[in-house]
């Protein structure tokens, strides 16, 4: 409800009829009311200023907190960006390493396949060589049997030849034969005439002889042509006989 200010009624005729006419303006009440009003205004101002100060301080604190949060967010954002850059670099490196590993595995697979093929080829060659070796072993066995048979058959002939020529044939080194002949010098039947014959390389050479025979080089040339050792030994014995006659 609206408060209506009532204006006091003044009886002007009564005031003029008074010996000392005056009008009571109630200045004291006005001054008191004015002071109360000014005091209320001052208090309102103080409260308003304090409220505004509090709000300003609160806003400043909130602004500071907001700036701090913004700074923290920026720091965190930068850190996340750096992490993202690092992660991208790690992913690229891992991708490169994975690609290199895949290439390496592919290369190893190719090498393994090549080695398996090579091993299969080598196994085939081994089987082939084993078959060849088995055949050679069978042939060698046959040859040994044949040689044994020939040796057994020729042993008697060799012994008979040595008895007839009164000589002894010994192997003294690889492809070297020592031939010792006796019963040549009738005055000394035990005297030995010796020579060493080298039969290596498909040719014949007399390395040493005792005594020395002048015709020995000619006899060696004839042996090279004839390849007949029996005839050569007979000719050598004849040459030795000639030296003591």
C-alpha positions as CSV (number, residue, x, y, z in Angstrom):
1,X,0.0,0.0,0.0
2,X,1.3,3.4,-1.0
3,X,2.2,5.7,1.9
4,X,0.8,9.2,1.4
5,X,2.6,12.1,3.0
6,X,0.1,14.2,4.8
7,X,0.7,18.0,4.7
8,X,-0.1,19.6,8.0
9,X,-3.1,22.0,7.9
10,X,-2.3,25.6,8.9
11,X,-5.0,27.9,10.2
12,X,-3.7,31.2,8.8
13,X,-6.4,33.4,10.4
14,X,-5.6,32.1,13.9
15,X,-2.0,32.7,13.4
16,X,-2.5,36.3,12.3
17,X,-4.9,36.9,15.2
18,X,-2.1,35.9,17.6
19,X,-0.1,38.7,19.3
20,X,3.2,37.2,18.1
21,X,2.2,35.3,15.0
22,X,4.6,32.6,13.8
23,X,4.5,29.4,12.0
24,X,6.3,26.3,13.5
25,X,8.2,24.9,10.6
26,X,9.5,22.0,12.7
27,X,13.0,22.7,11.7
28,X,14.4,20.5,14.4
29,X,12.5,17.5,13.2
30,X,13.6,18.3,9.6
31,X,17.2,18.5,10.7
32,X,16.9,15.3,12.6
33,X,15.3,13.6,9.7
34,X,17.9,15.0,7.3
35,X,20.7,13.8,9.5
36,X,19.1,10.4,9.7
37,X,18.7,10.4,6.0
38,X,22.3,11.5,5.4
39,X,23.5,8.9,7.9
40,X,21.4,6.2,6.1
41,X,22.9,7.4,2.8
42,X,26.4,7.3,4.2
43,X,25.8,3.9,5.6
44,X,24.4,2.7,2.3
45,X,27.4,4.2,0.6
46,X,29.8,2.5,3.0
47,X,28.0,-0.8,2.6
48,X,27.9,-0.4,-1.2
49,X,31.5,0.5,-1.4
50,X,32.4,-2.4,0.9
51,X,30.2,-4.7,-1.3
52,X,31.8,-3.4,-4.4
53,X,35.3,-3.8,-2.9
54,X,34.4,-7.3,-1.9
55,X,33.1,-8.0,-5.3
56,X,36.2,-6.4,-6.9
57,X,38.5,-8.5,-4.6
58,X,36.4,-11.6,-5.4
59,X,36.5,-10.9,-9.1
60,X,40.3,-10.2,-8.9
61,X,40.8,-13.5,-7.0
62,X,38.5,-15.3,-9.5
63,X,40.4,-13.7,-12.4
64,X,43.7,-14.7,-10.9
65,X,42.4,-18.3,-10.4
66,X,41.1,-18.2,-14.0
67,X,44.4,-17.0,-15.3
68,X,46.2,-19.7,-13.3
69,X,43.8,-22.3,-14.7
70,X,44.4,-20.9,-18.2
71,X,48.2,-21.0,-17.6
72,X,47.9,-24.6,-16.3
73,X,45.7,-25.5,-19.3
74,X,48.2,-24.0,-21.7
75,X,51.1,-25.8,-20.0
76,X,49.1,-29.1,-20.1
77,X,48.2,-28.4,-23.7
78,X,51.8,-27.8,-24.6
79,X,52.8,-30.9,-22.8
80,X,50.2,-32.9,-24.6
81,X,51.3,-31.4,-27.9
82,X,54.9,-32.5,-27.1
83,X,53.7,-35.9,-26.2
84,X,51.6,-36.1,-29.4
85,X,54.7,-35.1,-31.4
86,X,56.8,-37.7,-29.6
87,X,54.1,-40.3,-30.1
88,X,53.9,-39.5,-33.8
89,X,57.7,-39.8,-34.1
90,X,57.6,-43.1,-32.2
91,X,54.8,-44.4,-34.4
92,X,56.8,-43.4,-37.5
93,X,59.9,-45.0,-36.1
94,X,58.0,-48.2,-35.2
95,X,56.4,-48.2,-38.6
96,X,59.8,-47.9,-40.2
97,X,61.3,-50.6,-37.9
98,X,58.3,-52.8,-38.6
99,X,58.8,-52.3,-42.4
100,X,62.5,-53.0,-42.1
101,X,61.7,-56.1,-40.0
102,X,59.2,-57.3,-42.6
103,X,61.8,-56.7,-45.4
104,X,64.4,-58.6,-43.3
105,X,62.0,-61.5,-42.7
106,X,61.2,-61.6,-46.4
107,X,64.9,-61.7,-47.2
108,X,65.5,-64.4,-44.6
109,X,62.6,-66.4,-46.0
110,X,64.0,-66.1,-49.5
111,X,67.5,-67.1,-48.2
112,X,65.9,-70.0,-46.3
113,X,64.1,-71.2,-49.4
114,X,67.3,-70.9,-51.5
115,X,69.2,-72.8,-48.8
116,X,66.5,-75.5,-48.7
117,X,66.7,-75.8,-52.5
118,X,70.5,-75.9,-52.3
119,X,70.3,-78.6,-49.6
120,X,67.9,-80.6,-51.7
121,X,70.3,-80.3,-54.6
122,X,73.2,-81.2,-52.4
123,X,71.3,-84.2,-51.1
124,X,70.6,-85.3,-54.6
125,X,74.3,-84.9,-55.5
126,X,75.3,-86.8,-52.3
127,X,73.0,-89.7,-53.3
128,X,74.5,-89.6,-56.8
129,X,78.0,-89.6,-55.4
130,X,77.1,-92.4,-53.0
131,X,75.9,-94.4,-55.9
132,X,79.1,-93.6,-57.8
133,X,81.2,-94.5,-54.7
134,X,79.3,-97.7,-54.3
135,X,80.0,-98.6,-57.9
136,X,83.6,-97.6,-57.5
137,X,83.9,-99.7,-54.4
138,X,82.5,-102.7,-56.2
139,X,84.9,-102.1,-59.1
140,X,87.8,-101.6,-56.7
141,X,86.8,-104.8,-54.9
142,X,86.8,-106.6,-58.2
143,X,90.2,-105.0,-59.1
144,X,91.6,-106.1,-55.7
145,X,90.4,-109.6,-56.3
146,X,91.8,-109.6,-59.8
147,X,95.2,-108.2,-58.5
148,X,95.2,-110.7,-55.7
149,X,94.6,-113.4,-58.3
150,X,97.4,-112.1,-60.6
151,X,99.8,-111.6,-57.7
152,X,99.2,-115.2,-56.5
153,X,99.7,-116.4,-60.1
154,X,102.8,-114.2,-60.8
155,X,104.4,-114.7,-57.5
156,X,105.8,-118.0,-58.5
157,X,106.9,-116.6,-61.9
158,X,108.7,-113.7,-60.1
159,X,110.4,-116.1,-57.7
160,X,111.5,-118.2,-60.6
161,X,112.8,-115.2,-62.5
162,X,114.8,-114.0,-59.5
163,X,116.3,-117.5,-59.0
164,X,117.2,-117.7,-62.7
165,X,118.9,-114.2,-62.7
166,X,120.3,-114.7,-59.2
167,X,118.8,-111.3,-58.2
168,X,116.6,-109.8,-55.5
169,X,114.1,-107.0,-56.2
170,X,113.1,-104.8,-53.2
171,X,110.9,-101.7,-53.0
172,X,112.8,-99.0,-51.1
173,X,110.6,-96.0,-51.8
174,X,107.5,-94.9,-53.7
175,X,108.0,-96.2,-57.2
176,X,111.6,-97.1,-56.6
177,X,113.1,-100.6,-56.9
178,X,116.5,-101.8,-55.6
179,X,117.8,-104.7,-57.7
180,X,120.7,-106.7,-56.3
181,X,122.4,-109.3,-58.6
182,X,124.9,-111.9,-57.5
183,X,126.8,-115.0,-58.9
184,X,128.2,-112.8,-61.7
185,X,131.8,-112.7,-60.6
186,X,132.9,-116.4,-60.6
187,X,135.9,-115.5,-58.4
188,X,133.5,-114.0,-55.9
189,X,130.0,-115.4,-56.3
190,X,128.6,-113.4,-53.3
191,X,129.6,-110.0,-54.8
192,X,126.5,-108.0,-55.6
193,X,125.9,-105.7,-58.5
194,X,123.2,-103.2,-57.6
195,X,121.2,-100.4,-59.2
196,X,118.1,-98.4,-58.2
197,X,115.4,-98.1,-60.8
198,X,112.8,-95.2,-60.6
199,X,109.5,-96.2,-62.4
200,X,107.4,-93.1,-61.4
201,X,105.6,-90.9,-64.0
202,X,105.3,-93.6,-66.6
203,X,109.1,-93.4,-67.4
204,X,112.2,-95.2,-66.2
205,X,115.4,-93.8,-64.7
206,X,118.3,-95.5,-63.0
207,X,119.2,-93.3,-60.0
208,X,122.4,-95.2,-58.9
209,X,124.3,-98.2,-59.9
210,X,127.3,-100.1,-58.4
211,X,129.4,-100.6,-60.3
212,X,128.9,-98.0,-63.0
213,X,127.9,-99.5,-66.3
214,X,128.8,-97.6,-69.5
215,X,125.9,-99.2,-71.5
216,X,123.3,-98.5,-68.8
217,X,121.9,-95.3,-70.5
218,X,121.4,-97.2,-73.7
219,X,119.6,-100.0,-71.9
220,X,117.4,-97.5,-70.1
221,X,116.4,-96.0,-73.5
222,X,115.5,-99.4,-74.8
223,X,113.4,-100.0,-71.6
224,X,111.6,-96.7,-72.3
225,X,110.6,-98.1,-75.7
226,X,109.9,-101.7,-74.8
227,X,108.5,-101.3,-71.3
228,X,109.8,-104.9,-70.7
229,X,111.5,-105.0,-67.3
230,X,112.5,-108.7,-67.6
231,X,114.5,-108.1,-70.8
232,X,116.0,-105.0,-69.2
233,X,117.2,-107.0,-66.2
234,X,118.6,-109.7,-68.4
235,X,120.5,-107.1,-70.5
236,X,121.8,-105.4,-67.3
237,X,123.1,-108.8,-66.0
238,X,124.8,-109.4,-69.3
239,X,126.5,-106.0,-69.1
240,X,127.6,-106.8,-65.5
241,X,129.1,-110.1,-66.7
242,X,131.0,-108.3,-69.4
243,X,132.6,-106.0,-66.8
244,X,134.3,-109.0,-65.0
245,X,135.4,-111.0,-68.0
